[in-house]
Amino acid sequence: MTSLQQRVAVVTGGSRGAGRGIAVELGAAGATVYVTGRSTRAQPGAGYEPLMAAAGIAQLPGSIDDTADEVTRAGGRGIAVRCDHTRPEEVAALFQRVEREQGRLDVLVNNAWGGHQDFEGLSQAPFWQRPIARWDAFFDRGVRNHLLASQQAAPIFVRQGRGLIVTTTFWDRDRFMAGDLLYDLAKSAMTRLAFGMAQELRPHGVASVAVSPGWMRTEFVLACHFTDEAHWHEKPELAGTETPRYLGRAVAALAADPAVMAKTGRALRVADLAREYGFTDVDGRWIPPFELAQT
């Protein structure tokens, strides 16, 4: 698939997980992809030590350099740019560079997420027993990241009269994620951010959507289950999982859709988009939507 040739995308938080899967699939469609984040080969991002300890890994997986190389191998052009998305001046410099070098921007994928930092272990404790410090990881290094990047991309899109903002989120038709109120609140805020931006960008021909994957087999998910992509089938609890590339194919399909404005403001599930656009996960399967248990 080369439907995104001559298109330019920025994927924030592209070192690993969802961001990496999205960047690679945009590259496979022919796009030039600026892969951003804090983790480089020379200097991994800080703050992941508790999660790494829980997963029993000594080295932080992935970097923006690795992802950019994979984008290029897939058929696009990957460009790694180190950017701390909590710093407005670095975010501004990123988008100034993209516009200077490319003269255009077609897609922004808001994916930079601080929720893996300050990992406190798995818990089903009620909200009044959970540390408020997690707010900073989810909101100041999560929701705020998305808003900062969107504020820099929006003027470019408005000048062009076209563009697409994709915000990665988790959404299950407004069901509550019991056991993690702050996570549920942060993801709901991201979904609402995508909706609100759509209202203000609609008159300018710019689309904004939230896209929700299922349970992805990210590097950390695999590590925390003490397995890898070659052996995950041996873990029954991972039976309903999908690769980050499934999400990536959804984003690439949206970016290539000339009628994407019809979806602006909506929260979209990857499995539903797979049915609509006719793609599968990398193993050829259609993975059904992940759904929370009803309470």
Helices and strands as residue ranges (DSSP letters): E 8-11, H 17-28, E 32-37, H 49-55, H 64-74, E 77-82, H 88-102, E 107-110, G 127-129, H 134-135, I 136-143, H 144-160, E 163-168, H 181-201, G 202-204, E 206-212, H 219-224, G 232-234, G 236-238, H 244-256, G 260-263, E 267-269, H 270-277
